[in-house]
Amino acid sequence: MAMVIDKKIQRDVLICDDDKNICEILKVYCENMGCFKNIVFANDGITATQKLSNQKFALICLDISMPKKTGYDLIGDIAVGSMNNKDSILIVSGTLEKDLIAKIIQSGVKNFMVKPFDEQQFQDKVLKILGTVKA
């Protein structure tokens, strides 16, 4: 059974990736879903930290390899009780070694996508996340 998302609930998404092409692709994928009000970008870990401290996001697309601060470091910044939570994180990375995946899972993040992926795979994963995260 396909998950249906209530498009009347307007959500915000944060796309954290230093690759502008990936940001653009993810932006289009999110726009096509029709359930995001604001699509916010961070091209490095420091900018992402600032955005996360100022705004609640229903979805956080997070690349692990970024300048200034890694995606893994960012996961540690999302503390219990903060306005954002680890259930809303989708790791989107080109390289994921087993050791790193284990560390990320231990930190509380459960959702991964390895580049390249297509729009349907992305949207299926996002629907799963939005279905478990309280708006």
Number of C-alpha atoms within 10 A of each C-alpha: 3 7 10 10 14 11 12 10 10 13 18 17 23 24 24 29 27 18 13 13 10 17 20 13 13 20 18 13 16 22 14 12 14 14 18 20 15 14 17 16 21 21 18 20 25 16 14 23 19 11 17 21 13 10 12 18 22 21 26 27 24 26 27 25 21 19 13 11 16 18 26 19 12 18 20 13 14 17 12 10 7 12 13 21 21 20 18 24 25 22 24 27 18 12 14 17 7 9 8 13 16 12 12 20 12 10 13 14 19 16 19 19 19 12 12 9 10 10 15 10 10 17 16 12 16 21 17 16 20 20 15 10 14 9 12
